[in-house]
């Protein structure tokens, strides 16, 4: 399977200089400078991004390496505060914002509390509170709409999971080239579905829904 590498961009914090503010003396020490080098290393930036996408504190996965490399020095409360301060500047450089400043980390970790981040669009999505009545109405009117009856069988695997590659292939066939890889699969399906609904001729999915209805009617008559 060919993958378009242009759709995948590695995070870039090259050239980012740490603004220490109240941590100046510690940041200028050998320990502080090495901490910044470790935190801005690509693999650790990717770890912070992955933790954030999983709605965990960004610095949580860094604990084992920091302890191994810096021993008990990194257990100092002031040092851990500076690590959090450094992480914030890195995450903001990558387009994230603070979600919660001090979530409690329940697993064994170097950190007991740390900040969790989010992308700005995640804030809008989380504000979309759905009542049980609204969800039922959506299932009746939208999930079973002719458009979804046409699209879903094409993008669902036999086990019911979403086939994102197929979703983007269908989107591209209708001239839609936008990618939403930073969102979870359900949100990607939602965004692509909205765009497809405006591009696909109604007679395409209405005729498909009619075929399904006729098939169901024939099966009922067999019993």
C-alpha positions in Angstrom: 0.0 0.0 0.0 1.4 3.4 -1.0 1.3 6.1 1.6 1.4 9.8 0.8 4.2 11.0 3.1 3.1 14.6 2.6 0.1 13.9 4.8 2.4 13.1 7.8 4.5 15.8 9.3 6.9 15.4 12.2 6.7 18.0 14.9 9.4 20.6 14.6 10.7 22.5 17.6 14.1 23.2 16.0 15.3 26.7 16.9 12.9 27.0 19.8 14.8 28.7 22.7 13.6 28.2 26.3 12.3 31.4 28.0 13.1 30.5 31.6 11.4 33.4 33.4 11.5 32.5 37.1 13.7 29.5 36.4 16.7 31.4 34.9 19.4 30.3 37.3 18.4 26.6 37.1 17.9 26.8 33.4 21.4 28.1 32.9 23.0 25.3 34.8 24.3 22.2 33.1 21.3 20.2 34.4 18.8 22.7 33.0 20.5 22.9 29.6 20.6 19.1 29.3 17.0 18.8 30.4 16.0 21.2 27.6 17.9 19.1 25.0 16.2 16.0 26.2 12.7 17.4 26.2 13.1 18.9 22.7 14.5 15.7 21.2 12.1 14.4 18.5 11.2 11.1 20.2 10.3 12.8 23.4 8.2 15.5 21.6 6.3 12.6 19.9 5.8 11.0 23.3 4.3 14.2 24.6 2.0 14.5 21.6 0.9 10.9 21.9 0.1 11.3 25.6 -1.8 14.5 24.8 -3.9 12.7 22.1 -4.7 10.0 24.7 -5.8 12.8 27.1 -3.0 12.2 29.5 -0.5 14.7 31.0 2.2 15.5 28.3 5.2 14.9 30.6 3.9 11.6 32.0 5.7 9.3 29.6 9.0 11.2 30.1 9.4 10.1 33.7 11.4 6.8 33.1 14.1 8.4 30.9 14.4 11.5 33.1 15.0 9.3 36.2 17.5 7.1 34.4 19.4 10.0 33.0 19.3 12.5 35.9 18.8 10.2 38.9 17.4 11.8 42.0 18.3 15.3 40.9 15.1 15.3 38.8 13.0 14.4 41.8 13.6 17.9 43.2 10.3 19.8 43.2 11.8 22.9 41.6 13.3 20.8 38.8 10.0 19.1 38.1 8.3 22.5 38.0 10.8 23.6 35.4 10.3 20.5 33.3 6.6 21.3 33.3 7.4 24.9 32.3 9.6 23.7 29.4 7.0 21.2 28.3 4.4 24.0 28.1 6.5 26.1 25.8 7.1 23.1 23.5 3.5 22.2 23.4 2.4 25.7 22.7 5.0 25.9 19.9 3.2 22.9 18.3 -0.2 24.6 18.5 -1.5 23.1 21.7 -3.1 25.0 24.6 -3.6 24.2 28.3 -6.6 21.9 28.9 -6.2 21.3 32.6 -3.2 22.8 34.5 -2.8 20.2 37.2 -4.4 16.8 36.6 -3.5 14.1 39.1 -1.4 11.2 37.7 -2.7 8.0 39.3 -0.1 5.6 37.8 3.4 5.3 39.3 5.3 8.2 37.8 8.0 10.8 38.5 5.2 13.3 38.4 2.2 13.4 40.7 0.4 16.2 38.9 1.0 17.8 35.5 -0.7 19.8 32.8 -2.8 18.3 30.1 -3.0 20.0 26.7 -5.4 20.0 23.7 -5.6 21.4 20.3 -7.9 24.5 20.0 -10.6 22.6 18.0 -10.8 19.9 20.7 -12.3 22.6 23.0 -15.2 23.2 20.7 -15.8 19.5 20.2 -16.0 18.9 24.0 -18.6 21.6 24.4 -21.0 19.7 22.2 -23.0 18.0 25.0 -25.6 15.5 23.7 -28.6 14.5 25.7 -30.0 10.9 25.5 -33.0 12.3 23.7 -30.8 14.1 21.1 -28.8 11.0 20.6 -32.0 8.9 20.0 -33.3 11.5 17.5 -29.9 11.5 15.7 -30.0 7.7 15.4 -33.5 7.8 14.0 -33.1 10.7 11.6 -29.4 10.9 10.8 -27.6 7.6 11.4 -30.3 5.9 9.4 -30.5 8.6 6.8 -30.2 7.7 3.1 -26.8 9.3 3.0 -25.4 7.2 5.9 -27.1 4.1 4.5 -25.1 4.7 1.4 -21.7 5.7 3.0 -21.4 3.4 6.0 -21.4 0.0 4.2 -18.5 1.3 2.1 -16.3 2.4 5.0 -17.0 -0.3 7.6 -15.0 -3.4 7.8 -16.7 -6.8 8.4 -16.1 -6.4 12.2 -17.8 -2.9 12.1 -14.6 -0.8 12.6 -14.0 2.3 10.5 -11.8 1.9 7.5 -10.2 5.4 7.3 -8.2 4.7 4.2 -11.4 3.8 2.3 -13.1 6.9 3.8 -10.4 9.2 2.4 -10.5 7.3 -1.0 -14.2 8.0 -1.4 -13.7 11.6 -0.3 -10.9 12.1 -2.9 -13.1 10.6 -5.6 -15.5 13.6 -5.0 -12.7 16.1 -5.0 -12.2 16.4 -1.2 -8.6 16.4 -0.3 -8.6 17.8 3.3 -7.1 15.6 6.0 -8.2 15.4 9.6 -5.5 13.1 11.0 -5.2 15.0 14.2 -8.8 14.0 15.2 -9.9 10.6 16.4 -11.5 8.3 13.8 -15.1 9.2 14.7 -14.4 12.9 14.4 -12.7 12.3 11.0 -15.7 10.4 9.8 -18.0 13.3 11.0 -15.9 16.0 9.2 -15.5 14.0 6.0 -19.2 13.0 6.1 -20.3 16.7 6.3 -18.2 17.5 3.2 -19.3 14.5 1.3 -23.0 15.3 2.0 -22.5 18.6 0.1 -20.8 16.9 -2.9 -22.5 13.6 -3.5 -25.6 14.0 -5.7 -28.7 13.1 -3.7 -29.9 10.6 -6.3 -26.8 8.5 -5.7 -27.5 7.8 -2.0 -31.3 7.9 -2.3 -31.3 5.2 -4.9 -29.0 3.1 -2.7 -31.4 3.6 0.3 -34.3 2.5 -1.9 -32.4 -0.7 -3.0 -31.8 -1.5 0.7 -35.5 -0.9 1.5 -36.7 -3.2 -1.3 -34.2 -5.9 -0.1 -35.5 -5.7 3.5 -39.1 -5.9 2.2 -38.3 -9.0 0.2 -36.6 -10.7 3.2 -39.7 -10.0 5.4 -42.0 -11.6 2.8 -39.8 -14.8 2.8 -40.9 -15.4 6.4 
